[in-house]
């Protein structure tokens, strides 16, 4: 996983009115798929209701690439309920992975 500045992720998400959240999701999805996670196409992000299922599958991918350190239910709630703050927390998980590699 690529190490990204948490502050930059939050600031870019706010400045672009959430567009960077989608970009971040696509970029990190690709990185997780390269590590063996099974996450469907990111086009589902823009489909109502399907985006909830996609977020769940993304959360399962986070659990897989972090070797179970971050449970999928917790990651899902972070992303679904906290939005940009949840993304910042998940990016901190990824930064820890990048540091270990």
Protein Blocks (a to p, Z undefined) as FASTA:
>chain_A
ZZddfklmmmmmmmnnommmmmmmmmmmmmmmmnopacddfklmmpghklmmmmmmmmmm
mmmmnnomacfklmmmmmmmnommmmmmmmmmmmmmmmmZZ
